[in-house]
Structures are given as C-alpha cells and as structure tokens.
C-alpha cells in the first residue's frame, strides 16, 4: 500500500480549511490550538508544501490547499458515514434538536408525519429549553433559533426572512375609539418577546413614531402566550408575519398594514462537524426542502 499521512492530520486540515481558523477548528475537534497546529504541520511536511495562507488569526487554503480539500473532504465524509453506519446498527438514527416552542407547534410538528414517512429510521429528541446555541455539542446536535446573526464559526442556514407585524385583538379596531393609527399606541400596551426587542424598535422607526412611548411594555418568553395575550385584548404584540399567518386565529388582526422587515430570522444551526453526521444531514435537507415548498 502507498504510504498515507495520519488520518488525524487530514481531519485537522479539513476542519481548519472549512472553518478558517485554528481556534475554531480546535474547539470543534476538542483539541488545544498548539496540538491542532502540529497536526497541520505534520501534513504539510508529509506533502512537502504549505497548504494555507496565514494571516493573523485567519487561515485560508492556498491553491494547493483548495485542491486537496476538494479531493479529500468528500472521501472523509464518506468514511465518517461508513463508521457511523457500523456503530449505529443501521436501525435507528437519533437527532437531538433544540427548537423554539412556537416554531415547533406552528411549522415543524404539522410536517413531522411527512418526515417519519420518508425517513422512518430518524427519531427526534426535542428540546425547547433556552440558550440552545450554547448547548450545541453538549446535549444538542442541531438547533432552530431566532437571531439577528449567528457566530460565523458555526454552520448556519437562514430559513426565512420575515416582516414585523403589529398584532392585536379584532375588538381593538371596533367601537367608538378604534386603534387605526400608530401614534395611538400611546394609549395601549405593547407586548414584546424578551429576545426580540428590536422588532418594535424597527417597526416604530418605520412608522415615524420613534419618539412615541406606549402606555406600557410587557415582556414574554413565550410566543404562544404573546398571541393569546393579544387575542385577549391585553396589548399589541410585535411579532413576525409567519407567527400571525400560522396562528390562523380569527380573534387576531394585523394592525396598520405597514411593511417593515424584521431584524430577526429563523436559522438552522449546528457545528460544522455535526453536518457530517447522517441524522443532522437528513433533517437539514428535509427541513430546507419543506420550507421552500411552503
């Protein structure tokens, strides 16, 4: 057999090439930065040429590095799949998924029967706890989160772009003093999610009422409870277009008809290395295809 470089050196090279830095790759592979650097140097000595352009903390594959990555990354992924299939017994694939409760109830669970029919071997452990991204690799394989942006060292795919809706009870638009103008919010409570405060900021700037303060601001950590509070006439909820449309609640109406892009999006997020595992890839591919169809 032809002599090959150590597999650990190849794994280190692929991680650094994909993530762009020693620090990020070391975190991903649970190694110290010096140990990872030594593995890269071992591969470069074996090949007799440098594979990266080194600039401060960043490492970008040079022409030789790009050529090597294109040739060996698919083979390394196939090797990972083969080992995984042997260790999993080929019966059950399990994904530990962190997901926000409102996304789960409105957009994920109505479609899960389709996933089960297509991939009966895939089973989900669903976690709706907080701080999902920080728990990747420590209890969670992948997460679906609402965020402005995601740490570039992680694999992240934007699932949608949403508009901010002012959502209120239908009764607010009726009676002797209907809520018809944005400046009338001075007499009403605003309902905000604790993690999405900038929705209201963006909306009222677009509405031209940046200096108008609502009667009160009530904070929630549950989107479902925000919608129910709005339906009960307890205030005006500033949420996403998809939240309103998927709620399909006749008690609720969209107020004011302003077109305002939300600073937040839903994202599918995992560690780059996790995307090499079959459960994560199956779920990610199904999720993207399903949302595009919708």
C-alpha positions as CSV (number, residue, x, y, z in Angstrom):
1,X,0.0,0.0,0.0
2,X,1.1,3.6,-0.6
3,X,2.1,5.4,2.5
4,X,-0.6,7.9,3.7
5,X,-0.4,10.8,6.1
6,X,-2.0,10.3,9.6
7,X,-5.8,10.4,9.5
8,X,-5.8,12.9,12.4
9,X,-3.7,15.3,10.3
10,X,-6.2,15.0,7.4
11,X,-9.1,15.6,9.8
12,X,-7.4,18.7,11.2
13,X,-6.7,20.0,7.7
14,X,-10.3,19.7,6.7
15,X,-11.6,21.3,9.9
16,X,-9.3,24.3,9.5
17,X,-10.0,24.7,5.8
18,X,-13.7,24.7,6.4
19,X,-13.7,26.9,9.5
20,X,-11.0,29.3,8.6
21,X,-9.1,29.4,11.8
22,X,-7.0,27.2,14.2
23,X,-9.0,28.4,17.2
24,X,-12.4,27.5,15.7
25,X,-11.2,24.1,14.4
26,X,-9.5,23.3,17.7
27,X,-12.8,23.9,19.5
28,X,-14.7,21.8,17.0
29,X,-12.2,18.9,17.4
30,X,-11.8,19.3,21.2
31,X,-8.0,19.9,20.9
32,X,-5.7,22.6,22.0
33,X,-4.6,25.1,19.4
34,X,-1.0,24.0,19.5
35,X,-1.9,20.4,19.1
36,X,-4.0,21.2,16.1
37,X,-1.2,23.3,14.6
38,X,1.2,20.4,14.9
39,X,-1.2,18.2,13.0
40,X,-1.4,20.7,10.2
41,X,2.4,20.9,10.1
42,X,2.7,17.2,10.0
43,X,0.5,17.1,6.9
44,X,2.4,19.9,5.2
45,X,5.7,18.2,5.9
46,X,4.4,15.0,4.5
47,X,3.3,16.7,1.3
48,X,6.4,19.0,1.2
49,X,4.4,22.2,0.7
50,X,2.3,24.7,2.6
51,X,-1.4,24.4,2.4
52,X,-2.6,27.7,3.9
53,X,-2.1,31.4,3.6
54,X,-1.7,32.5,7.2
55,X,-2.9,36.0,8.2
56,X,-3.1,36.8,11.9
57,X,-5.8,34.5,13.3
58,X,-7.2,33.5,9.9
59,X,-6.0,30.6,7.8
60,X,-7.2,30.4,4.2
61,X,-6.4,27.4,2.0
62,X,-4.0,28.4,-0.8
63,X,-4.3,26.9,-4.3
64,X,-2.7,23.6,-3.2
65,X,-5.0,23.6,-0.1
66,X,-8.1,24.1,-2.1
67,X,-7.2,21.3,-4.5
68,X,-6.5,18.9,-1.6
69,X,-9.7,19.9,0.2
70,X,-11.8,19.3,-2.9
71,X,-10.3,15.9,-3.3
72,X,-10.3,14.5,0.2
73,X,-13.2,16.2,2.0
74,X,-15.9,14.0,0.3
75,X,-13.8,10.9,1.0
76,X,-13.5,11.9,4.7
77,X,-17.3,12.4,4.8
78,X,-17.9,9.0,3.3
79,X,-15.5,7.4,5.8
80,X,-17.5,9.1,8.6
81,X,-20.7,7.8,7.2
82,X,-19.4,4.3,7.0
83,X,-18.1,4.3,10.6
84,X,-21.4,5.8,11.8
85,X,-23.5,3.2,10.0
86,X,-21.5,0.4,11.6
87,X,-21.7,1.8,15.1
88,X,-25.4,2.8,14.9
89,X,-26.5,-0.7,14.0
90,X,-28.4,0.6,10.9
91,X,-31.7,0.7,12.7
92,X,-32.4,4.0,14.5
93,X,-30.9,7.4,13.8
94,X,-31.4,9.9,16.6
95,X,-31.2,13.7,16.4
96,X,-31.2,15.9,19.5
97,X,-32.9,19.0,18.3
98,X,-33.3,22.3,20.1
99,X,-36.2,24.3,18.8
100,X,-38.4,27.2,19.9
101,X,-41.8,26.2,21.0
102,X,-43.8,28.4,18.6
103,X,-41.8,27.3,15.6
104,X,-42.3,23.7,16.7
105,X,-46.0,24.0,17.1
106,X,-46.7,26.1,14.0
107,X,-44.2,25.0,11.4
108,X,-42.4,21.8,12.5
109,X,-44.9,19.4,14.1
110,X,-47.6,19.8,11.3
111,X,-45.0,18.4,8.9
112,X,-43.3,15.7,11.0
113,X,-45.6,12.9,9.8
114,X,-44.1,13.5,6.3
115,X,-40.6,13.2,7.7
116,X,-41.5,10.0,9.5
117,X,-43.0,8.5,6.4
118,X,-40.0,9.4,4.2
119,X,-37.3,8.5,6.8
120,X,-38.7,6.2,9.4
121,X,-35.3,5.4,10.8
122,X,-34.9,9.1,12.0
123,X,-36.1,9.9,15.5
124,X,-36.1,13.3,17.2
125,X,-35.4,14.2,20.8
126,X,-37.0,17.6,21.0
127,X,-35.7,20.2,23.5
128,X,-37.4,23.6,23.9
129,X,-35.1,24.9,26.5
130,X,-33.3,28.3,26.4
131,X,-29.7,29.0,25.3
132,X,-29.8,26.4,22.6
133,X,-26.8,27.5,20.6
134,X,-24.5,27.4,23.6
135,X,-25.6,23.7,24.2
136,X,-24.6,22.5,20.7
137,X,-22.3,19.5,21.1
138,X,-23.3,19.2,24.8
139,X,-26.8,17.8,24.6
140,X,-27.9,19.1,21.3
141,X,-26.9,18.1,17.7
142,X,-28.7,21.0,15.9
143,X,-31.0,23.9,16.8
144,X,-33.6,26.1,15.2
145,X,-33.3,29.6,16.6
146,X,-34.4,33.2,16.1
147,X,-31.5,35.5,15.8
148,X,-30.1,38.6,14.0
149,X,-27.0,36.7,13.0
150,X,-25.1,33.6,14.0
151,X,-21.5,33.0,15.1
152,X,-19.6,32.5,11.8
153,X,-17.7,29.6,13.3
154,X,-20.9,27.6,13.3
155,X,-22.8,26.2,10.3
156,X,-25.9,28.3,9.9
157,X,-28.6,28.5,7.2
158,X,-31.3,31.2,7.2
159,X,-34.7,29.6,7.0
160,X,-36.7,32.7,6.2
161,X,-37.0,36.5,6.0
162,X,-39.9,37.9,7.9
163,X,-41.7,41.1,8.4
164,X,-42.7,42.7,11.7
165,X,-46.5,42.7,12.3
166,X,-48.4,44.6,14.9
167,X,-50.9,42.1,16.0
168,X,-53.9,42.9,18.1
169,X,-57.4,41.7,19.0
170,X,-60.1,42.3,16.4
171,X,-62.0,44.2,19.0
172,X,-59.3,47.0,19.1
173,X,-60.4,48.1,15.6
174,X,-64.0,48.3,16.6
175,X,-66.1,50.5,18.9
176,X,-66.1,54.3,19.4
177,X,-62.3,54.7,19.7
178,X,-60.8,52.2,17.2
179,X,-57.0,51.7,17.0
180,X,-56.3,52.9,13.5
181,X,-53.1,55.0,13.7
182,X,-49.6,54.1,15.0
183,X,-49.5,57.2,17.3
184,X,-52.5,55.8,19.2
185,X,-50.2,53.2,20.8
186,X,-49.6,55.9,23.4
187,X,-52.8,54.6,24.9
188,X,-52.1,50.9,24.6
189,X,-49.6,48.3,26.0
190,X,-47.0,46.7,23.7
191,X,-46.2,43.0,24.0
192,X,-42.6,42.0,23.3
193,X,-40.6,38.8,23.4
194,X,-37.6,39.2,25.7
195,X,-35.3,38.0,22.9
196,X,-36.8,40.2,20.1
197,X,-37.0,43.7,21.4
198,X,-35.6,45.2,18.2
199,X,-38.8,44.2,16.4
200,X,-40.7,47.1,18.0
201,X,-37.7,49.5,17.5
202,X,-37.6,48.8,13.8
203,X,-41.3,49.0,13.4
204,X,-41.9,52.3,15.1
205,X,-38.9,53.9,13.3
206,X,-40.6,52.9,10.0
207,X,-43.9,54.1,11.3
208,X,-42.4,57.5,12.1
209,X,-43.2,57.3,15.8
210,X,-39.8,56.8,17.2
211,X,-40.5,59.3,20.0
212,X,-43.9,57.9,20.9
213,X,-43.9,55.7,24.0
214,X,-46.6,53.1,24.5
215,X,-48.6,53.1,27.7
216,X,-46.6,50.1,28.9
217,X,-44.3,47.4,27.6
218,X,-45.0,43.9,28.8
219,X,-42.3,41.2,28.2
220,X,-42.8,37.5,27.5
221,X,-40.6,34.5,26.9
222,X,-43.3,32.5,25.1
223,X,-44.6,33.4,21.6
224,X,-47.7,31.4,22.1
225,X,-48.6,33.3,25.3
226,X,-48.0,36.6,23.5
227,X,-50.5,35.7,20.8
228,X,-53.1,34.6,23.4
229,X,-52.5,37.9,25.4
230,X,-53.0,39.9,22.2
231,X,-56.2,37.9,21.4
232,X,-57.5,38.7,24.9
233,X,-57.0,42.4,24.2
234,X,-54.2,42.8,26.7
235,X,-52.0,44.7,24.3
236,X,-50.5,44.9,20.8
237,X,-47.9,42.1,20.1
238,X,-45.0,42.9,17.8
239,X,-44.1,39.5,16.2
240,X,-43.4,38.0,12.8
241,X,-45.6,37.7,9.8
242,X,-45.3,33.9,10.0
243,X,-46.4,33.9,13.6
244,X,-49.6,35.7,12.6
245,X,-50.3,33.7,9.5
246,X,-49.6,30.3,11.1
247,X,-51.7,31.2,14.1
248,X,-54.8,31.4,11.9
249,X,-56.7,32.9,14.9
250,X,-59.9,34.7,13.9
251,X,-59.7,36.8,17.1
252,X,-56.5,38.4,15.8
253,X,-55.9,41.1,13.2
254,X,-52.9,42.7,11.7
255,X,-52.9,46.4,12.6
256,X,-51.7,49.4,10.4
257,X,-50.6,47.4,7.3
258,X,-47.0,48.7,7.5
259,X,-44.3,46.8,5.6
260,X,-41.3,46.5,7.9
261,X,-38.6,43.9,7.6
262,X,-37.7,42.2,10.9
263,X,-34.1,42.2,12.0
264,X,-34.6,38.6,13.1
265,X,-34.7,35.4,11.1
266,X,-35.2,31.7,11.9
267,X,-31.9,29.8,11.4
268,X,-30.9,26.2,11.3
269,X,-27.6,26.0,13.2
270,X,-25.2,23.2,14.1
271,X,-21.4,22.7,14.5
272,X,-19.7,22.2,11.1
273,X,-18.6,18.7,12.1
274,X,-22.2,17.7,13.1
275,X,-23.3,18.3,9.5
276,X,-21.1,15.4,8.6
277,X,-23.4,13.0,10.6
278,X,-26.3,11.3,8.9
279,X,-29.1,12.4,11.3
280,X,-28.2,16.1,11.0
281,X,-27.9,15.9,7.3
282,X,-31.1,14.1,6.8
283,X,-33.1,16.5,8.9
284,X,-31.4,19.6,7.5
285,X,-32.1,18.6,3.9
286,X,-35.7,17.7,4.7
287,X,-36.3,20.9,6.6
288,X,-34.9,23.2,3.8
289,X,-36.8,21.3,1.1
290,X,-40.1,21.5,3.2
291,X,-39.8,25.2,3.9
292,X,-39.0,26.0,0.2
293,X,-42.1,24.1,-0.8
294,X,-44.2,26.0,1.7
